[in-house]
Each structure stands twice: as structure tokens, then as C-alpha cells.
Amino acid sequence: MKQTIAQRIRLARQGKDFDQARLAAKLDVATRTLQRWEKGEQVPDSNYLMRLAKIMSVSPQWLLTGSGLMYSRESSEKILPLPTNRYKKVDLISLPLLSSVPGGAPSLMFHPEYVEKYITVDNVHGNGAFALEVKGNSMAPKIEDGDIIVVSPKLESRSGDICVVRVSDEDTVKRVKIDDNLIYLIPLNPEYEPMAVKKRDVTFMWKVVKVIKNL
């Protein structure tokens, strides 16, 4: 059975005795981006494929197609272009990772004025977006303890959206159902009970636009 690009990237990394974090740092990408490449969830563009080949001292032709020798002495070898009808270039942006938000009972843990660090993500649009680490499992299995969520305060929140909600100065992440005077905070984990809160007690309701799983 022929190897996939994902399997060849992993094989080349292991042959160089790099862990994922070290290789990601050399490529200047997020570790989770490299993890997606190795899981076959994304395919790096030709620029990153060339950089991968150079860093790991493997043949670009082998890395892309699986043909030829894994290790080549030809320094002039070129990466073949990816078919544009199958893959698109993904724009990466850096977002601030703020203090954690509870994915369980409401808590006072989230402090939006405090930036812990920055993370690199893809396919996120909208000014003011930021990331939060989730604590608790009320939203499992979709969002679990340690996962990162990306929040866009500028987008309108609607019934059915998963949102970070501040209620009476306490914060939580839940799916919301919006009625005339009430907002229902609905966990995805059936072991947790939904809550009904009054709209006037809600300070903000920010839409979650992306979930980054904790691997």
C-alpha cells in the first residue's frame, strides 16, 4: 500500500529524530498545524513541502509523490505544484490565547484583559478574534477539557450557536437557545443540566467559530 503525504512527513520527521514541537518550531508553524499534516487533515503547500524536505534532508519528489529515493543528493530537485482543484492555500494568523473559560459550571476564571501567549490558527476571519482554553467537560465530546476555542465577538450570536457567555459576572461556554426574555445555556454532555438565565443578566455572548482539539 502506497504511503500518503501525511505518512511520509511523519516518517521523515522520525528519521531525523525530531518531535513534532521541534519540527514545527523550525518551520515556524503551530504544532497543531504539523499534527494536522501528519493526520492527513491538511496538506502543506509547495513552499512548506520544500522547507520540510530541506529541514529533514529528504527528496522533495519523494515527499510529495512517494516516488524515487527518500534521500536524494540532488539539491536542485523541485517540488511539484499541488493541483489547484484539490487544495487551497491556507492563511495562518496569530491570535492571543487568554485565560481559560470553564466548560462546566459557570466560573470567574476568564480574564479577557490578560494575554497568556499567542497561537497560530488557520481559516479564522474577523477582527478581534481570540482564543481560550476550555476547562471542564460539559461540552464533551465536541469540546473537551484542554481544547482551545476561537471566539469572534464581532459576529452575531444566534440560537444553536456555541458561545462564551458571561452571566452575572460569571463565565461559561455552552450552546445557546435564545427566547424573548431568556437564554438557555445547553451543555452537550448529557451528564450536565441546562440552565435558563434572564437576558438582562447576560453581559456578553460571544460566538465560538473554531475548536482546536487537545491531542
C-alpha positions in Angstrom: 0.0 0.0 0.0 1.4 3.3 -1.1 2.2 5.8 1.7 0.3 9.1 1.9 2.0 12.5 2.2 1.0 12.5 5.8 2.8 9.2 6.5 5.9 10.4 4.6 6.1 13.6 6.6 5.9 11.6 9.8 8.4 9.1 8.6 10.9 11.8 7.6 10.4 13.6 10.9 11.1 10.4 12.9 14.1 9.6 10.7 15.5 13.0 11.7 14.7 12.2 15.4 12.6 15.4 15.7 9.5 15.5 17.9 6.5 17.5 16.5 7.1 20.6 18.6 10.8 20.9 17.4 9.9 20.4 13.7 7.0 22.9 14.0 9.3 25.5 15.6 11.8 25.1 12.7 9.0 25.6 10.2 7.5 28.5 12.2 4.1 26.9 12.3 1.9 25.8 15.2 2.5 22.3 16.5 -1.2 21.5 15.8 -0.7 22.5 12.1 2.0 19.9 11.8 -0.2 17.4 13.6 -2.9 18.0 11.0 -0.4 17.4 8.2 0.6 14.2 9.8 -3.0 13.1 10.3 -3.9 13.9 6.7 -6.4 16.6 7.7 -4.4 19.3 5.8 -1.8 19.2 3.1 1.1 21.7 3.3 1.5 23.9 0.2 4.6 23.6 -2.0 6.6 26.2 0.0 6.2 24.3 3.2 6.8 21.0 1.4 10.2 22.4 0.2 11.0 23.6 3.7 10.1 20.2 5.1 12.3 18.4 2.6 15.2 20.7 3.3 15.0 20.5 7.1 14.6 16.7 7.1 17.2 16.2 4.3 14.7 14.1 2.1 13.9 14.3 -1.5 11.1 16.8 -2.3 9.9 14.5 -5.1 9.6 11.5 -2.7 7.9 13.7 0.0 5.2 14.8 -2.4 4.7 11.8 -4.6 6.3 8.8 -2.9 8.4 8.1 -6.0 12.2 7.9 -6.2 14.6 7.7 -3.3 13.7 9.1 0.2 17.1 10.6 0.5 18.5 12.3 -2.6 21.8 14.1 -3.3 20.1 16.3 -5.9 20.0 19.8 -4.4 18.2 21.2 -7.4 15.2 19.0 -7.2 11.9 21.0 -7.3 8.6 20.5 -5.6 5.8 19.7 -8.0 2.9 22.1 -7.8 -0.2 20.8 -6.0 -3.3 20.5 -8.1 -5.3 23.7 -7.5 -8.6 22.0 -7.9 -8.0 19.9 -4.8 -6.1 22.1 -2.4 -6.1 25.8 -1.5 -3.6 27.9 0.3 -4.5 28.4 4.0 -3.8 31.7 5.6 -2.3 31.4 9.1 -2.8 34.2 11.7 -1.7 34.7 15.3 -4.4 35.1 18.0 -4.0 35.9 21.6 -4.6 33.0 24.0 -6.4 34.4 27.0 -7.1 32.8 30.4 -9.3 29.7 30.4 -13.0 29.6 30.3 -15.0 26.8 32.1 -16.7 24.2 30.0 -18.6 23.1 33.2 -20.2 25.2 35.9 -20.0 29.0 35.4 -16.8 30.4 37.0 -14.9 33.6 37.4 -11.8 32.1 35.7 -11.9 34.0 32.4 -10.0 37.3 32.3 -10.1 38.9 28.9 -7.6 41.6 29.7 -4.8 39.0 30.3 -2.9 37.5 27.4 -1.1 34.3 28.3 0.5 33.7 24.9 -0.3 33.7 21.1 -1.2 30.7 19.0 -1.3 30.3 15.2 -4.5 29.2 13.6 -6.0 28.9 10.1 -9.3 29.8 8.5 -10.3 32.4 11.0 -11.8 35.7 9.8 -13.0 38.7 11.7 -11.3 41.4 13.7 -11.0 41.0 17.4 -10.9 37.2 17.4 -9.1 35.5 20.2 -8.5 32.0 21.7 -9.4 30.5 25.1 -8.5 27.2 26.7 -11.5 25.2 27.9 -11.6 23.7 31.4 -14.2 21.0 32.1 -16.2 18.6 30.0 -19.8 19.9 29.9 -19.4 20.3 26.1 -17.8 16.9 25.5 -17.2 15.3 23.2 -17.2 18.3 20.8 -15.2 20.4 23.2 -13.2 18.7 25.9 -11.0 19.8 28.8 -7.8 21.4 27.4 -9.2 22.1 24.0 -8.8 25.6 22.5 -11.7 27.6 21.2 -11.6 30.6 19.0 -14.1 33.3 19.8 -15.2 36.2 17.5 -17.0 38.9 19.5 -17.9 40.8 16.3 -20.2 38.0 14.9 -23.8 37.9 15.8 -24.8 35.0 18.2 -27.9 33.1 17.3 -29.9 30.2 18.7 -28.0 27.0 18.2 -24.5 28.6 18.3 -21.9 27.6 20.8 -20.9 30.7 22.7 -18.8 32.1 25.6 -21.4 33.7 27.9 -21.0 35.9 30.9 -23.9 35.8 33.3 -23.9 37.9 36.4 -20.0 38.3 36.2 -19.5 34.5 35.8 -18.4 32.8 32.5 -19.2 29.6 30.8 -19.2 28.1 27.3 -22.4 26.5 26.2 -24.8 26.1 23.2 -27.4 28.8 23.4 -31.1 28.9 22.7 -32.5 32.4 22.7 -36.1 33.2 23.6 -37.8 36.5 24.2 -36.7 37.1 27.8 -34.5 34.0 28.5 -31.3 32.5 27.2 -30.9 28.7 27.7 -27.4 27.5 28.3 -27.3 23.9 27.0 -24.4 21.5 27.6 -23.6 18.8 25.0 -22.6 16.4 27.7 -25.9 14.7 29.0 -24.4 14.4 32.5 -24.8 18.2 32.8 -28.0 20.1 33.2 -29.1 23.0 31.0 -29.6 26.4 32.6 -32.1 29.2 31.9 -30.9 32.8 32.5 -32.5 36.2 32.0 -31.3 38.2 29.1 -30.8 41.2 31.4 -28.2 39.2 33.4 -26.1 38.4 30.3 -23.2 40.8 29.9 -21.9 39.3 26.6 -22.5 36.3 24.4 -19.5 35.7 22.0 -19.7 33.1 19.2 -17.2 30.2 19.1 -16.0 29.9 15.5 -13.3 27.2 15.8 -12.4 24.3 18.0 -8.8 23.1 18.2 -8.6 19.7 19.8 -6.1 18.9 22.5 -4.1 16.0 21.2 
